[in-house]
């Protein structure tokens, strides 16, 4: 079974998905006039201007005054980064280098630089087509496929795929990596570690998106900043090696000097696959949480989510890559995944290295588990409102799949994720290419208001007459 999935993944990723991701990224970069580069300052200002606390709105529903809670723009950013910053940054980067060689890092950078434009488009569309829910907003690709393209079958297909990818299979990877790190550092049994993770995860996911947002807003800054500080310290201590590291990354990326891993095809494929797994640009995941934020203009969340791609790949992934390449241990055939990252860090800082990575990966992957769960929840609710189905999903996502990941092999869990990731991404890319014109219009409108001196641009659904009846949240 594992061999069959591997063959399918190699065929799909070797030809179709690489060209689709790069092609769409370049198209969106051109049509938005390089929005991911020229509006970085605006992205940062939007993030710092956002309230961290939950936003309450006093509204009238059926003549009765009620309070509706919305998560802030910063919290939406934190939840999406929580799912991005995880095993892909530590185990995924290590796997890409071990299999594809140092050049895979270059292709991870490329897919992040152009993919951030894709992330901008999909998250802007998610904000545009979001709907009012009981106590928050809800939205994502399934919603813009149905309300923008009027293709219910496509929306349901996406909802099923993202639930299988993030809510189920992706959580098995997080658990697998946590258990591997704990076993490597402390010798703890994967069975017991998996049971503890499942118990805590179930407690949190039954609390809903607000509890997830609160937990992520605390965990994400702490774990990311701590890891980056350690990596920068190692880089500074080995500053004389950085020119050599950059040289082997670039040379290996184009097959000029293959040092480890396979040929240039494998190098590109691993860089793109692990880059996408890490930053999720174009996969259709981040738009689900981007839609929940309370903002005055859809472009605001588009810009913030584009910043999330940079944060994930260009900063956190690069930290892991530099630690591994400085250590030189990527050429050891027996080392892969989280074990390679732990060994590389141990070679630089001593026996505390594996312990630090074990703690970091616990925080990284645990926050990813609860963020992934929400992606599945939002899309199951799109298909059905049956409470029994939702309860069963919660148990499977945070319980069953966490335990499966704890006991399954490294190769099996990654192959399953790659399989669903390919089809999920293809479905979303088709939709955002067809709907991209609305994101381009909204970006122009946002910039026009800024030029007019409006500090806080506002969008009203009447500005897009053909969609006015499809937009619930922009009165």
C-alpha positions as CSV (number, residue, x, y, z in Angstrom):
1,X,0.0,0.0,0.0
2,X,2.8,2.4,0.9
3,X,4.6,1.6,-2.3
4,X,1.4,2.4,-4.4
5,X,0.9,5.7,-2.7
6,X,4.6,6.6,-3.3
7,X,4.2,5.8,-7.0
8,X,1.1,8.0,-7.3
9,X,2.8,10.8,-5.4
10,X,5.9,10.7,-7.6
11,X,3.8,10.8,-10.8
12,X,1.6,13.7,-9.6
13,X,4.3,15.8,-7.9
14,X,6.9,15.0,-10.6
15,X,5.0,16.7,-13.4
16,X,1.7,18.3,-12.6
17,X,1.8,20.0,-9.2
18,X,5.2,21.7,-9.6
19,X,4.3,23.5,-12.8
20,X,0.8,24.3,-11.4
21,X,2.1,25.9,-8.2
22,X,4.9,27.8,-9.9
23,X,2.7,28.9,-12.8
24,X,-0.1,30.2,-10.6
25,X,2.3,31.9,-8.3
26,X,4.0,33.7,-11.2
27,X,0.6,34.7,-12.6
28,X,-0.7,36.1,-9.3
29,X,2.6,37.9,-8.7
30,X,2.4,39.6,-12.1
31,X,-1.4,40.5,-11.9
32,X,-1.0,42.0,-8.4
33,X,2.1,43.8,-9.5
34,X,4.3,42.0,-7.0
35,X,2.1,42.7,-4.0
36,X,4.1,40.4,-1.7
37,X,7.2,42.6,-2.1
38,X,5.9,46.1,-2.5
39,X,3.4,46.0,0.4
40,X,5.5,44.3,3.1
41,X,5.4,47.5,5.2
42,X,1.6,47.6,5.0
43,X,1.5,44.0,6.0
44,X,3.5,44.6,9.2
45,X,1.4,47.8,10.0
46,X,-1.8,45.9,9.6
47,X,-0.5,43.2,12.0
48,X,0.6,45.6,14.7
49,X,-2.6,47.6,14.4
50,X,-4.7,44.5,15.1
51,X,-6.1,43.9,18.6
52,X,-5.1,40.6,20.1
53,X,-8.3,40.2,22.1
54,X,-11.5,38.8,20.7
55,X,-13.8,41.4,19.2
56,X,-17.4,41.7,20.3
57,X,-20.1,43.1,18.1
58,X,-23.5,44.2,19.3
59,X,-26.0,43.2,16.6
60,X,-29.8,42.7,16.2
61,X,-31.0,39.3,15.3
62,X,-34.8,38.8,14.9
63,X,-35.3,42.0,16.8
64,X,-33.2,40.9,19.8
65,X,-29.9,42.5,20.8
66,X,-27.2,39.9,21.0
67,X,-23.4,39.9,21.2
68,X,-21.5,38.2,18.4
69,X,-17.8,37.4,19.0
70,X,-15.2,37.7,16.2
71,X,-11.5,36.8,16.4
72,X,-9.2,39.6,15.6
73,X,-7.0,39.9,12.6
74,X,-3.9,39.1,14.7
75,X,-5.6,36.0,16.1
76,X,-6.4,34.8,12.6
77,X,-2.8,35.3,11.7
78,X,-1.7,33.4,14.8
79,X,-3.9,30.4,14.1
80,X,-2.8,30.2,10.4
81,X,0.9,30.5,11.4
82,X,0.3,27.9,14.1
83,X,-0.6,25.4,11.4
84,X,2.2,26.6,9.1
85,X,5.0,26.6,11.7
86,X,5.2,23.0,12.8
87,X,6.8,19.7,11.7
88,X,7.3,21.1,8.2
89,X,9.8,23.6,9.6
90,X,11.9,21.0,11.5
91,X,11.2,17.5,10.2
92,X,10.0,18.5,6.7
93,X,13.0,20.7,6.0
94,X,15.3,17.9,7.2
95,X,13.5,15.4,5.0
96,X,13.8,17.7,2.0
97,X,17.6,18.1,2.5
98,X,18.2,14.4,3.2
99,X,16.3,13.2,0.1
100,X,16.7,16.2,-2.3
101,X,20.0,17.6,-1.2
102,X,20.9,21.2,0.0
103,X,19.4,22.6,-3.3
104,X,15.9,21.7,-2.0
105,X,16.2,24.7,0.3
106,X,16.5,27.1,-2.7
107,X,13.3,25.7,-4.2
108,X,11.5,26.1,-0.9
109,X,12.5,29.8,-1.0
110,X,11.2,30.1,-4.5
111,X,7.9,28.5,-3.8
112,X,7.5,30.9,-0.8
113,X,8.4,34.0,-2.6
114,X,6.0,33.5,-5.5
115,X,3.5,31.5,-3.4
116,X,2.9,34.4,-1.1
117,X,1.0,36.1,-3.9
118,X,-1.1,33.0,-4.2
119,X,-1.7,33.2,-0.4
120,X,-2.8,36.8,-0.8
121,X,-5.4,35.9,-3.5
122,X,-6.9,32.9,-1.7
123,X,-7.2,34.7,1.7
124,X,-8.7,37.8,0.1
125,X,-11.3,35.7,-1.6
126,X,-12.1,33.9,1.6
127,X,-12.8,37.2,3.3
128,X,-14.9,38.4,0.4
129,X,-17.2,35.3,0.4
130,X,-17.3,34.7,4.2
131,X,-20.6,34.1,6.0
132,X,-22.0,35.0,9.4
133,X,-22.1,32.0,11.8
134,X,-23.5,31.7,15.3
135,X,-20.7,33.3,17.2
136,X,-18.1,34.2,14.5
137,X,-17.6,34.4,10.8
138,X,-16.9,31.3,8.7
139,X,-15.5,30.8,5.2
140,X,-12.8,29.3,3.0
141,X,-12.4,27.8,-0.4
142,X,-15.5,25.7,-0.2
143,X,-17.5,28.8,0.4
144,X,-16.0,30.8,-2.5
145,X,-16.4,27.7,-4.8
146,X,-20.1,27.6,-4.1
147,X,-20.9,31.3,-3.9
148,X,-18.4,32.6,-6.4
149,X,-18.3,29.7,-9.0
150,X,-21.8,28.2,-8.1
151,X,-20.3,24.8,-8.2
152,X,-21.6,22.9,-5.1
153,X,-20.0,19.6,-6.2
154,X,-16.6,21.3,-6.3
155,X,-17.1,22.9,-2.9
156,X,-18.1,19.6,-1.3
157,X,-15.1,17.8,-3.0
158,X,-12.7,20.4,-1.5
159,X,-14.4,20.2,1.9
160,X,-13.9,16.4,2.0
161,X,-10.3,16.7,0.8
162,X,-9.2,19.3,3.3
163,X,-10.8,17.4,6.1
164,X,-8.9,14.3,5.1
165,X,-5.7,16.3,4.6
166,X,-5.6,18.6,7.6
167,X,-8.1,17.3,10.1
168,X,-7.0,13.7,9.8
169,X,-3.8,12.8,7.9
170,X,-1.8,16.0,8.8
171,X,-2.5,15.5,12.5
172,X,-0.9,12.0,12.2
173,X,2.3,13.7,11.0
174,X,2.4,16.1,13.9
175,X,1.9,13.3,16.4
176,X,4.5,11.1,14.6
177,X,7.1,13.8,14.8
178,X,6.4,14.7,18.5
179,X,6.7,11.1,19.5
180,X,9.9,10.6,17.5
181,X,11.4,13.7,19.1
182,X,10.4,12.6,22.6
183,X,11.8,9.1,22.1
184,X,15.0,10.4,20.7
185,X,15.5,12.9,23.5
186,X,14.1,11.1,26.6
187,X,13.4,7.5,25.5
188,X,9.7,7.9,26.1
189,X,7.2,5.4,24.6
190,X,5.4,6.7,21.5
191,X,2.2,5.0,22.8
192,X,2.1,7.0,26.0
193,X,3.2,10.3,24.4
194,X,0.5,9.8,21.8
195,X,-2.1,9.2,24.5
196,X,-1.2,12.3,26.3
197,X,-1.3,14.5,23.2
198,X,-4.7,13.0,22.2
199,X,-6.2,13.7,25.6
200,X,-5.1,17.4,25.7
201,X,-6.0,18.0,22.1
202,X,-9.5,16.6,22.6
203,X,-10.0,19.0,25.6
204,X,-9.0,22.0,23.5
205,X,-10.9,21.2,20.2
206,X,-14.1,20.8,22.1
207,X,-13.7,24.4,23.1
208,X,-14.1,25.8,19.5
209,X,-12.3,28.4,17.4
210,X,-12.1,31.0,20.3
211,X,-10.2,28.6,22.5
212,X,-8.0,27.6,19.6
213,X,-7.3,31.3,18.8
214,X,-6.4,32.1,22.4
215,X,-4.0,29.1,22.7
216,X,-2.4,29.9,19.4
217,X,-1.9,33.6,20.1
218,X,0.2,32.6,23.1
219,X,2.1,29.6,21.8
220,X,3.0,30.8,18.3
221,X,5.1,33.9,19.2
222,X,6.9,32.1,22.1
223,X,7.9,29.0,20.1
224,X,8.8,30.8,16.9
225,X,10.9,33.5,18.6
226,X,12.7,31.1,20.8
227,X,13.7,28.8,18.0
228,X,14.8,31.7,15.7
229,X,16.9,33.2,18.5
230,X,18.7,29.8,19.0
231,X,19.2,29.4,15.2
232,X,20.6,32.9,14.9
233,X,23.0,32.3,17.7
234,X,24.3,29.2,16.0
235,X,24.6,31.1,12.7
236,X,26.6,33.9,14.3
237,X,28.9,31.4,16.0
238,X,29.5,29.8,12.6
239,X,29.4,33.0,10.5
240,X,32.5,32.0,8.5
241,X,30.6,29.0,7.1
242,X,27.6,30.9,5.8
243,X,29.1,31.8,2.4
244,X,29.9,28.1,1.9
245,X,26.3,27.1,2.9
246,X,24.8,29.6,0.5
247,X,27.1,28.4,-2.3
248,X,26.1,24.7,-1.9
249,X,22.4,25.6,-1.8
250,X,22.6,27.5,-5.1
251,X,24.9,25.1,-6.9
252,X,22.9,22.0,-5.8
253,X,19.6,23.7,-6.7
254,X,20.6,23.6,-10.4
255,X,22.4,20.3,-10.4
256,X,25.8,22.0,-10.8
257,X,27.3,20.3,-7.8
258,X,25.1,17.5,-6.4
259,X,26.3,16.8,-2.9
260,X,23.5,14.7,-1.4
261,X,20.2,13.3,-2.3
262,X,19.0,12.6,-5.9
263,X,19.2,14.5,-9.2
264,X,17.9,17.9,-10.0
265,X,14.4,16.6,-10.5
266,X,14.2,15.1,-7.0
267,X,15.8,18.3,-5.6
268,X,13.1,20.5,-7.1
269,X,10.3,18.1,-6.2
270,X,11.3,17.8,-2.6
271,X,11.8,21.6,-2.3
272,X,8.4,22.3,-3.7
273,X,6.6,19.6,-1.8
274,X,8.1,20.4,1.6
275,X,7.8,24.1,0.9
276,X,4.1,23.8,0.3
277,X,3.6,21.5,3.3
278,X,5.3,24.1,5.4
279,X,3.8,27.4,4.1
280,X,0.5,26.1,2.7
281,X,0.4,28.8,0.0
282,X,-2.3,27.8,-2.5
283,X,-3.3,24.7,-0.6
284,X,-6.5,26.3,0.6
285,X,-6.0,25.9,4.3
286,X,-5.1,29.3,5.6
287,X,-8.2,30.9,3.9
288,X,-10.4,29.0,6.3
289,X,-9.1,30.9,9.3
290,X,-8.5,34.1,7.4
291,X,-12.3,34.3,6.8
292,X,-13.0,34.3,10.5
293,X,-11.2,37.6,11.2
294,X,-13.2,40.9,11.7
295,X,-11.7,43.4,9.2
296,X,-13.1,46.4,7.3
297,X,-11.7,45.3,3.9
298,X,-10.9,41.8,2.5
299,X,-7.4,42.8,1.4
300,X,-6.3,43.3,4.9
301,X,-6.4,39.5,5.7
302,X,-4.9,38.8,2.2
303,X,-1.9,40.9,3.1
304,X,-1.5,39.5,6.6
305,X,-1.7,35.9,5.3
306,X,0.9,36.7,2.6
307,X,3.2,37.8,5.5
308,X,2.5,34.4,7.2
309,X,4.2,32.6,4.2
310,X,7.3,34.8,4.6
311,X,7.4,34.2,8.3
312,X,7.2,30.4,7.9
313,X,9.6,29.6,5.1
314,X,12.0,32.5,4.8
315,X,12.6,32.7,8.5
316,X,11.7,29.5,10.4
317,X,12.5,27.0,7.6
318,X,15.7,28.8,6.8
319,X,16.8,28.5,10.4
320,X,16.5,24.7,10.4
321,X,18.2,24.5,7.0
322,X,21.2,26.5,8.1
323,X,21.6,24.5,11.3
324,X,21.6,21.2,9.3
325,X,23.9,22.4,6.6
326,X,26.4,24.0,9.1
327,X,26.6,20.7,10.9
328,X,27.3,18.7,7.7
329,X,25.2,15.7,9.0
330,X,22.8,15.8,6.0
331,X,25.3,13.5,4.2
332,X,24.7,10.8,6.8
333,X,22.3,8.3,5.2
334,X,20.8,7.0,8.4
335,X,19.6,10.4,9.5
336,X,16.3,11.8,8.3
337,X,13.3,13.8,9.6
338,X,13.3,15.1,13.1
339,X,16.3,12.9,14.1
340,X,18.5,14.8,11.6
341,X,17.4,18.1,13.0
342,X,18.1,16.9,16.6
343,X,21.5,15.5,15.7
344,X,22.5,18.7,13.9
345,X,21.5,20.8,16.8
346,X,23.3,18.5,19.2
347,X,26.5,18.9,17.2
348,X,26.3,22.6,17.7
349,X,25.1,23.1,21.3
350,X,25.7,19.7,22.9
351,X,23.3,17.3,24.6
352,X,20.8,20.1,25.3
353,X,20.1,20.2,21.5
354,X,17.8,17.1,21.3
355,X,16.0,18.2,24.4
356,X,15.4,21.7,23.0
357,X,14.1,20.3,19.7
358,X,11.8,17.9,21.6
359,X,10.2,20.7,23.5
360,X,10.1,23.0,20.4
361,X,8.5,20.3,18.2
362,X,6.0,19.6,20.9
363,X,4.9,23.3,20.9
364,X,5.1,23.6,17.1
365,X,3.2,20.4,16.4
366,X,0.7,20.6,19.2
367,X,-0.4,24.1,18.1
368,X,-0.6,22.7,14.5
369,X,-2.9,19.9,15.6
370,X,-5.5,22.2,17.1
371,X,-5.2,24.6,14.1
372,X,-5.6,21.7,11.7
373,X,-8.7,20.5,13.5
374,X,-10.4,23.8,12.9
375,X,-9.9,23.5,9.1
376,X,-11.7,20.3,9.1
377,X,-14.5,21.6,11.4
378,X,-15.2,24.6,9.2
379,X,-15.5,22.4,6.2
380,X,-17.6,19.7,7.8
381,X,-20.0,22.4,8.9
382,X,-20.1,23.5,5.3
383,X,-21.4,20.0,4.3
384,X,-23.7,19.2,7.3
385,X,-24.8,20.6,10.6
386,X,-25.3,17.2,12.1
387,X,-23.8,17.4,15.7
388,X,-23.1,13.6,15.7
389,X,-21.0,13.9,12.6
390,X,-19.1,16.8,14.2
391,X,-18.5,14.9,17.4
392,X,-17.2,11.9,15.5
393,X,-14.9,14.1,13.5
394,X,-13.5,15.7,16.7
395,X,-12.7,12.3,18.2
396,X,-11.1,11.1,14.9
397,X,-9.1,14.2,14.4
398,X,-7.7,14.9,17.8
399,X,-7.9,11.3,19.1
400,X,-7.8,8.5,16.6
401,X,-5.4,10.1,14.0
402,X,-3.1,11.4,16.8
403,X,-2.7,7.8,18.1
404,X,-2.3,6.4,14.5
405,X,0.5,8.9,13.9
406,X,2.2,8.0,17.2
407,X,2.4,4.3,16.1
408,X,2.8,4.5,12.3
409,X,6.1,4.7,10.4
410,X,7.7,8.0,9.3
411,X,7.4,7.1,5.6
412,X,3.7,6.1,5.7
413,X,2.4,9.2,7.4
414,X,4.3,11.5,5.0
415,X,3.2,9.6,1.9
416,X,-0.5,9.8,3.0
417,X,-0.2,13.6,3.5
418,X,1.6,14.1,0.1
419,X,-1.3,12.2,-1.6
420,X,-4.1,14.3,-0.2
421,X,-2.1,17.6,-0.5
422,X,-1.7,17.2,-4.3
423,X,-5.4,16.8,-5.0
424,X,-6.4,19.4,-2.4
425,X,-4.1,22.0,-3.9
426,X,-5.1,21.3,-7.5
427,X,-8.8,21.8,-6.6
428,X,-8.1,25.1,-4.9
429,X,-5.8,26.5,-7.6
430,X,-8.5,26.0,-10.2
431,X,-11.0,28.0,-8.2
432,X,-8.7,30.9,-7.3
433,X,-7.5,31.3,-10.9
434,X,-11.2,31.5,-12.0
435,X,-12.1,34.0,-9.2
436,X,-8.8,35.9,-9.1
437,X,-10.2,38.9,-10.9
438,X,-12.2,39.8,-7.7
439,X,-9.0,39.8,-5.6
440,X,-7.3,42.0,-8.2
441,X,-10.3,44.4,-8.1
442,X,-10.2,44.5,-4.3
443,X,-6.5,45.2,-4.2
444,X,-6.9,48.1,-6.6
445,X,-9.8,49.5,-4.5
446,X,-7.7,49.2,-1.3
447,X,-4.8,51.0,-2.8
448,X,-7.1,53.7,-4.3
449,X,-8.5,54.5,-0.8
450,X,-5.0,54.6,0.7
451,X,-3.9,57.1,-2.0
452,X,-7.0,59.2,-1.2
453,X,-5.8,59.5,2.4
454,X,-8.2,57.0,3.9
455,X,-6.2,55.4,6.8
456,X,-8.6,52.5,7.2
457,X,-10.1,51.4,3.9
458,X,-13.6,50.0,3.9
459,X,-15.3,47.7,1.4
460,X,-19.1,47.5,0.7
461,X,-20.7,44.7,-1.3
462,X,-22.4,47.2,-3.6
463,X,-18.9,47.7,-5.2
464,X,-19.2,44.4,-6.9
465,X,-22.9,44.4,-8.2
466,X,-22.8,40.9,-9.7
467,X,-21.9,39.4,-6.3
468,X,-24.0,41.6,-4.1
469,X,-26.6,38.9,-3.4
470,X,-23.8,36.4,-2.6
471,X,-22.0,38.5,0.0
472,X,-23.4,38.3,3.5
473,X,-20.9,40.3,5.5
474,X,-20.2,43.5,3.8
475,X,-23.3,45.7,4.4
